[in-house]
Each structure stands twice: as structure tokens, then as C-alpha cells.
Amino acid sequence: MYDLSGKTIIVTGGASGIGKAIALKMASVGGEVHILEFDEPKGRQTVEEIRRMNAKAHFHPCDVSKQDKAKQIIDDVHAQSGIDILINNAGIAHVGNLEQTDEEAMDRIYDVNIKGVYNCMYAVVPHMKKQGGTILNMASIASTVGISDRFAYSMSKGAVLTMTYSVAKDYIEYGIRCNSISPARIHTPFVDGFIKKNYPGKETEMFEKLSKTQPIGRMGTPEEVAALALFLCSSEAKFITGTDFPIDGGFIKLNG
Ligand SMILES: NC(=O)c1ccc[n+]([C@@H]2O[C@H](COP(=O)([O-])OP(=O)(O)OC[C@H]3O[C@@H](n4cnc5c(N)ncnc54)[C@H](O)[C@@H]3O)[C@@H](O)[C@H]2O)c1
């Protein structure tokens, strides 16, 4: 059904979880995937996995919070092949209410989750203005719904949502579509990592609790998010822009 042959796709944070599933999915339908990623060994492993599928992938070590580096990579990729799709997926978690969020944590969440998305869009939009393109940002249910103990994270994902609306509006006339996805809990290393860090000794209990916060009774899978991402970046979705898509097992509308 989908065909991304000849398309160049940038996926940030493509070494793990949702980003990895998106990179594999896009490559499986012919896309040439460029992974911009902090974690070099895992990023290279993902690229190898994609190449073993006889598909095209490249790894670029990158901390997306650093504008110069992200821009240089994006400019280089554009010079080689143009860029059709940017997927801003890289993100980090933080657990805590306002009083438990110190300045350092606030700055780091801002740098990666907000500035990282801004940096990559800032670099890619001037190129996409010439040929059109698609941008997909990874927001969260925390963008629109109050989640306990996620002060800084919610702040950052609210900004991802509103940056999406802003870019969609300002660049619609250039043929750039910009949308976001808002997952509820998806079972990835991101979730395992923060359960381990924040609830030591209570991992199984917390996993069960977090699974049940989705009315559907479980966490989502990275592959389910990747399927939605593929649709939104495909030509089948060419009428869709400036929209956020919850993928949440009923979390937003069916809880309570
Ligand atoms: N898993 C969930 O429940 C969930 C829910 C809603 C939204 N999200 C969002 O989805 C995205 C992916 O989450 P995931 O669960 O797959 O996480 P993950 O931790 O499994 O993967 C995130 C990847 O991003 C990379 N990364 C982190 N900081 C980076 C940086 N500064 N520069 C480049 N790469 C960086 C990490 O190395 C990692 O490979 C995040 O933006 C997250 O906020 C996740």
C-alpha cells in the first residue's frame, strides 16, 4: 500500500523504541533513512539491521540539542539527496512535580525535547520550502492532558504540539505538511528506564499500573506508532496538516 521509494527521511532518536520502529518501517517500504542519534552503538546497530533487510540507512552521531551539529548534518544530507521527511522523535523523560524539578532538569528537558525539535525544523524548513516536505513531531498525551508528576516533560510536549501548529500554518503555502503524534504509554526502553530509575524494587507493580492507565488495558507498541507515522508521512495523508493524532488506547477520551 505504501511506497517511499526515492524518499529521503530523517529520523531523530532512531536507535531505540518508537524511533527505531519508525526507521525500520520507513526503510521497509523503500525509504532511505538517516538516523540522527546520541547513542552511537545502538544507532549503528539499527542501521545494520535495516541494511540486512536490503534497505537503505545511514547513521549520524548527533545530539539534537546542539544546533550547529544538527544543521550541518541536515545540510549535508540535503546536498546529497534532498530531504522529503523529517521525523522529530528524539526525546527524554523526567519524573517529578514542579518542586521536584530543579533548574538543571528543566534546562535539559528544554534542550532536548523542545530545542532539539526546533533545531531540526530550523535546519530543514529552508530546504523543504523549495520542494515541499513532511514533518512529523513526537508529542505526547502529556501535551494536552494533565499527567501527575510530569511537570517538565508536559511543558516540553506542550511546546512540541504548539510548534507543530505554528510550522504547519506558516509553511502551508510552501507545500510543507506538519503534524504530530501523541502516544500514551508505549512499551519502549524509555518506559523501562524511568520505571527502573524512579520506582526501584517496584518495577512489576508499576508496569501493571502504567499498563492499566490505558482503558484498553495495555501499553501500545512501537510498531503501532510506526504504522501511524508511516501513514501520516505517506502521500495517502497529503490532505492532513496541522493536526495532532493521539494513539492512546482510549486514554484521553475514555478515562474517568
Ligand atoms: N514511550 C512512551 O510511552 C512515549 C509516550 C509518549 C511520547 N513518547 C515520545 O516518543 C519519543 C521516543 O520515545 P521512546 O519511548 O521510543 O524513547 P527511547 O528512550 O526508547 O528512545 C529515544 C531515543 O532518542 C535518543 N536521544 C535522546 N536524547 C537525544 C539527543 N539529545 N539527541 C539525539 N538522540 C537522542 C536516545 O538515545 C534514544 O535512542 C520521545 O520523544 C518520547 O517523549 C514516548
The ligand as an SDF file (V2000), in Angstrom:
LIG
                    3D

 44 48  0  0  0  0  0  0  0  0999 V2000
    7.3520    5.5290   25.2810 N   0  0  0  0  0  0  0  0  0  0  0  0
    6.3150    6.2650   25.6120 C   0  0  0  0  0  0  0  0  0  0  0  0
    5.4750    5.8530   26.4270 O   0  0  0  0  0  0  0  0  0  0  0  0
    6.0990    7.6000   24.9890 C   0  0  0  0  0  0  0  0  0  0  0  0
    4.8510    8.2160   25.1320 C   0  0  0  0  0  0  0  0  0  0  0  0
    4.6340    9.4550   24.5570 C   0  0  0  0  0  0  0  0  0  0  0  0
    5.6520   10.0780   23.8560 C   0  0  0  0  0  0  0  0  0  0  0  0
    6.8600    9.4620   23.7300 N   0  0  0  0  0  0  0  0  0  0  0  0
    7.8940   10.1630   22.9840 C   0  0  0  0  0  0  0  0  0  0  0  0
    8.3370    9.3530   21.9280 O   0  0  0  0  0  0  0  0  0  0  0  0
    9.7190    9.6220   21.6620 C   0  0  0  0  0  0  0  0  0  0  0  0
   10.5120    8.3410   21.6580 C   0  0  0  0  0  0  0  0  0  0  0  0
   10.3440    7.7100   22.9040 O   0  0  0  0  0  0  0  0  0  0  0  0
   10.8020    6.2160   23.1650 P   0  0  0  0  0  0  0  0  0  0  0  0
    9.8900    5.7140   24.2100 O   0  0  0  0  0  0  0  0  0  0  0  0
   10.9680    5.4750   21.8910 O   0  0  0  0  0  0  0  0  0  0  0  0
   12.2310    6.5270   23.8370 O   0  0  0  0  0  0  0  0  0  0  0  0
   13.6440    5.7400   23.8350 P   0  0  0  0  0  0  0  0  0  0  0  0
   14.3940    6.2490   25.0280 O   0  0  0  0  0  0  0  0  0  0  0  0
   13.4240    4.2750   23.6940 O   0  0  0  0  0  0  0  0  0  0  0  0
   14.3110    6.3000   22.5300 O   0  0  0  0  0  0  0  0  0  0  0  0
   14.6630    7.6670   22.4220 C   0  0  0  0  0  0  0  0  0  0  0  0
   15.9120    7.7590   21.5710 C   0  0  0  0  0  0  0  0  0  0  0  0
   16.2620    9.1520   21.4830 O   0  0  0  0  0  0  0  0  0  0  0  0
   17.6700    9.2530   21.6540 C   0  0  0  0  0  0  0  0  0  0  0  0
   18.0190   10.5760   22.1690 N   0  0  0  0  0  0  0  0  0  0  0  0
   17.7810   11.0650   23.4020 C   0  0  0  0  0  0  0  0  0  0  0  0
   18.2900   12.2970   23.5080 N   0  0  0  0  0  0  0  0  0  0  0  0
   18.8600   12.5960   22.3100 C   0  0  0  0  0  0  0  0  0  0  0  0
   19.5410   13.7190   21.8040 C   0  0  0  0  0  0  0  0  0  0  0  0
   19.7670   14.8050   22.5650 N   0  0  0  0  0  0  0  0  0  0  0  0
   19.9880   13.7050   20.5210 N   0  0  0  0  0  0  0  0  0  0  0  0
   19.7720   12.6060   19.7470 C   0  0  0  0  0  0  0  0  0  0  0  0
   19.1390   11.4990   20.1760 N   0  0  0  0  0  0  0  0  0  0  0  0
   18.6760   11.4890   21.4450 C   0  0  0  0  0  0  0  0  0  0  0  0
   18.0210    8.1650   22.6530 C   0  0  0  0  0  0  0  0  0  0  0  0
   19.3990    7.8320   22.6010 O   0  0  0  0  0  0  0  0  0  0  0  0
   17.1110    7.0430   22.1910 C   0  0  0  0  0  0  0  0  0  0  0  0
   17.7310    6.2330   21.2020 O   0  0  0  0  0  0  0  0  0  0  0  0
   10.1570   10.6430   22.7260 C   0  0  0  0  0  0  0  0  0  0  0  0
   10.0930   11.9480   22.1930 O   0  0  0  0  0  0  0  0  0  0  0  0
    9.1300   10.4670   23.8190 C   0  0  0  0  0  0  0  0  0  0  0  0
    8.9510   11.6470   24.5820 O   0  0  0  0  0  0  0  0  0  0  0  0
    7.1070    8.2400   24.2850 C   0  0  0  0  0  0  0  0  0  0  0  0
  1  2  1  0
  2  3  2  0
  2  4  1  0
  4  5  1  0
  4 44  2  0
  5  6  2  0
  6  7  1  0
  7  8  2  0
  8  9  1  0
  8 44  1  0
  9 10  1  0
  9 42  1  0
 10 11  1  0
 11 12  1  0
 11 40  1  0
 12 13  1  0
 13 14  1  0
 14 15  2  0
 14 16  1  0
 14 17  1  0
 17 18  1  0
 18 19  2  0
 18 20  1  0
 18 21  1  0
 21 22  1  0
 22 23  1  0
 23 24  1  0
 23 38  1  0
 24 25  1  0
 25 26  1  0
 25 36  1  0
 26 27  1  0
 26 35  1  0
 27 28  2  0
 28 29  1  0
 29 30  1  0
 29 35  2  0
 30 31  1  0
 30 32  2  0
 32 33  1  0
 33 34  2  0
 34 35  1  0
 36 37  1  0
 36 38  1  0
 38 39  1  0
 40 41  1  0
 40 42  1  0
 42 43  1  0
M  CHG  2   8   1  16  -1
M  END
$$$$
